[in-house]
């Protein structure tokens, strides 16, 4: 990583989602942290997001789930 400021985030998620994310990271040969960063970077398209923090978070989680599991797997 470059010499940029790094922030830590404690993320709570359902146990089943965590297990599926860990498995995908293992299959890709990366850490869970790296997988989540990759997905967030791919789906941060710069669009205007809702001003409400809860709505922003819900939209991001939906994008991550879609990226991880496809639309029909939920």
ChimeraX attribute file (.defattr): number of C-alpha atoms within 10 A of each C-alpha:
attribute: neighborCount
match mode: 1-to-1
recipient: residues
	/A:1	4
	/A:2	5
	/A:3	5
	/A:4	6
	/A:5	5
	/A:6	8
	/A:7	5
	/A:8	5
	/A:9	6
	/A:10	5
	/A:11	5
	/A:12	7
	/A:13	10
	/A:14	7
	/A:15	9
	/A:16	9
	/A:17	13
	/A:18	13
	/A:19	12
	/A:20	13
	/A:21	20
	/A:22	18
	/A:23	14
	/A:24	17
	/A:25	17
	/A:26	13
	/A:27	10
	/A:28	11
	/A:29	11
	/A:30	13
	/A:31	16
	/A:32	17
	/A:33	11
	/A:34	12
	/A:35	19
	/A:36	17
	/A:37	12
	/A:38	11
	/A:39	16
	/A:40	16
	/A:41	10
	/A:42	12
	/A:43	14
	/A:44	10
	/A:45	8
	/A:46	6
	/A:47	7
	/A:48	7
	/A:49	12
	/A:50	11
	/A:51	8
	/A:52	8
	/A:53	10
	/A:54	10
	/A:55	12
	/A:56	14
	/A:57	13
	/A:58	11
	/A:59	14
	/A:60	17
	/A:61	14
	/A:62	14
	/A:63	19
	/A:64	17
	/A:65	17
	/A:66	14
	/A:67	14
	/A:68	17
	/A:69	15
	/A:70	11
	/A:71	11
	/A:72	6
	/A:73	8
	/A:74	8
